[in-house]
Amino acid sequence: MPLSYAVTIKKAYGCRNIALNKEMFAEEFFDLSSGLAKELAQNLASDGFRLAIIGDYSGYINKPLHDFINESNNSRHLYFVADEDEALKKLGDILR
């Protein structure tokens, strides 16, 4: 989802929390050398959005990606979660 759509949704509905399935992202996103994941994380933070990406990440053996996932999961803007329940918990946790 381009960030411009998210900004439109935020303006129209006041929504800042988004949950998407992992399949919505090109595999290039999960290759940290592409810079896409880092760019998205920075844009989410600067625009005040929170995004949960729902999926199974166990198939990735890349340590830097797992480090990025762990770091993101401890942030306030980007979460890599296993299922919708976990996404709702992360996005609904306003005390973070």
ABEGO torsion letter per residue (X at the ends): XBAAAAAAAAAAAGBABBBBBAAABBAAAABAAAGAAAAAAAAAAAAGBBBBBBEBAAABABAAAAAAAAAAAABAABBBBABAAAAAAAAABAAX
